[in-house]
Amino acid sequence: MKHLIPFLKRKPMVAVIRLAGTIGSGGRSQLNDEALGPVIEKAFSKGKPVAVALVINSPGGSPVQSSLIAARIRRLADEKDIPVHAFVEDVAASGGYWLATAADDIWADPSSVLGSIGVISAGFGAQVLLSRQGIERRVYTSGKSKSMLDPFLPEKPEDVTRLKGILEDIHEAFVAHVKSRRGARLADNPEIFTGEFWLGQRAIDLGLADGIGHVVPKLKELYGDKVRFARYGRKRGLFQRFGAEIAQDAMTAIEDRASYARFGL
């Protein structure tokens, strides 16, 4: 009934968006702009929040999806003049850190993993296996680069050179984004942009985060003990809720597990 009585002051409310998982468009369990867009829009609009908090636990993934999600958050924050705070759980690395930089400040646990500001491309070469099995690979193209990095053909040095150039371009965009968001808070240390990662306090020393803090106590410190929380996140489908996954989701789960394992998680 309080919303019907204008002279009763409502308690401040913070919208909390959970961003957990790898980032990409290949599986239902991954973070991507298409799935998160409505969630983020609702969090910024419903109930007039005094702030938005991002609870992040992601080892990264697609640079494009990372950019799209972060850009949406920044657009809404600027349009509605709402501060954004990021809270890192186990990891905010690579694309996960890109998401964290969408916030005005970043808070971490002493054991949180942050950083990994780099770009990686990995795959397999199966041409020897096919040869041993007596299988001949036949590829026909109308352009000399259409079969670039085909895993069933021998690797070509010129393809590797071209791929490394593409990765460098993506890395430059990542570095520029971090510098634009963190600014003078970043330490003058070239190791920050080598793909290295650090735990909480060391990440703070390097300017990748602003302090040690957990979501509830920190938000109470910022907005008072009576602050309310409205929590938002992706809804899981029927198959996910009951633990059943189709083949693509099973493969995505394996890739996700490998992504977290890179950081000892």
C-alpha positions, 0 to 999 in steps of 0.5 A: 500500500505504500506506493499509494501514499505519496508522502511515505518515503520508500526505502532505496532499492538497488537492482542486482544483476547476476552475470555468471558463466562464459560469454558467447552465443553458442549455448543456452547457458552462456551470457549474451546480449540477446538473452540478457538485454531484456533483463538489463533493461528491466533492472534499470527501469523497474522500481526506480533503482538508486543504483545497479549492482553487477555480480560477476562470475565469468572467465570470459568468452566472446569479445563481441558479446562482452562488448555488446553487454557492457555497452548496453549497461553503460548506455542505460547508466548514462541515460538514466543517470544511475551509478553501477557497481561491480562485485567479482565472485570467483573470477572476472577475467578476459571478457568477464573483466570487460563486463566488470569495467561497465561499472563505475567501480569494481569490488572483489573478494581477496581470493577473486581472480581478475584480469587476463586482458588478452585474446586467445584462439584455440583449436585442433589439427586432425589431418594426421588422424584422417590420413591414418584412417585413410580419409581424404579431405576434399575442399573446393573454394572460390577464394584463396582464404576460404579454407583458412585454418581448416582443422582437417588440413595442414596448418599454413604459416600465412594463415597463422600470421593473419589470425595473429593480426586479427587477435592483435586488433581485438586485443588493442580494442580490449586495452583501449576499452579498459583504459577508457573505463579505468583511466588514471586508476590503472598502475603504470605497469605493462604487465596489466595488458599481457593476459596475466591475472591476479588475486583481489588485493594485487588486482586492486594495487594495479588499479583493476579493482577499487577495493575489497567488498561484498555485495550486501555489506558494501551496498548497505555502506553506500545506500544505508542499512534499509536498502532493498535489493531487486535481483535479476538474472537469466531464467533457466529453461525446463531442461536446464532446471531438471538437469537434462541438456541436449548435445550442444549444451553438453559440449558447451558445459565442457568448454565452460568447465575448461574456461574456469579451469584455466584460473584454477577454479 
